[in-house]
Amino acid sequence: MYQTDPPLAAKETLPTMYDLPSEDPEERGLPDQFHLLQPQLLADTFLPPNYANEEIFTASDLNLYFDSRHPLWYKRPDWFAVVGVPYLYDQKDLRLSYVVWQESVNPYIVVELLSPGTEKEDLGQILRDVEKPPGKWEVYEKILRIPYYAIFDRYKSEFRMFELTGDRYIETLQSTVLDANSRFWIPGLELGLGIWEGRYKNVQMPWLRWYDQNGNWVLTPTELEKQKAEQERQKTERLIAQLRALGVEPDLD
């Protein structure tokens, strides 16, 4: 392609999500059950009140292309969220991958769920081979400069939060006792991330979950429907009681 004056925008010259592969043929396999359920709970409860739903994009196990100089390089976070970007690409299309030079907005937070096979890369403990793409830690910290990086290790019962301060991540929370104190507030989202002991998808265990400014866990769509149904039931019972107090027997058929 010939050079133009002025140069064309990156969106017009670099690969887009339609051009780049969405899967790695050498990937060892699909995520395990926890790596499927935990990201679902994070997505279900990620409702920052200062952003409209149409301005929020979350993804799990999706290729994240991060360097326009090396357009085939990517990372695949266990879960990440972007705010201030359309939920659908161009307001109309589901994404095949997330390409930062196409979107022009970097993720705001990324979550990695540690397992014995990924721990060293997720924590930046692997020496960089200059001939290979950088590891996740370097990509999140140095290249994309993602403001918050959360790590949850269910095998070691450990929750850690890192906040980008200057040019590097500073660990702001390390909780090895997964209880009500395992929480971290993110002002820019008006949400906090913490450990919730409860039942999700019929599995009782500690989960990583979002909470609101009042300290209440953000409800999933299923929980919200149950709450509304219970409120309607209580409203009906109060109405029946009021009618009976007036000597009117309601018709319940």
Secondary structure, 3 states (H helix, E strand, C coil): CCCCCCCCCHHHHCCCCCCCCCCCCCCCCCCCHHHHHHHHHHHHHCCCCCCCHHHEEEECCCCEECCCCCCCCEECCCEEEEECCCCCECCCECCCCEEHHHHCCCCCEEEEECCCCCHHHHCCCCCCCCCCCCCHHHHHHHHCCCCEEEEEECCCCEEEEEEEECCEEEEEEEECCCCCCCEEEEHHHCEEEEEEEEEECCEEEEEEEEECCCCCECCCHHHHHHHHHHHHHHHHHHHHHHHHHCCCCCCCC
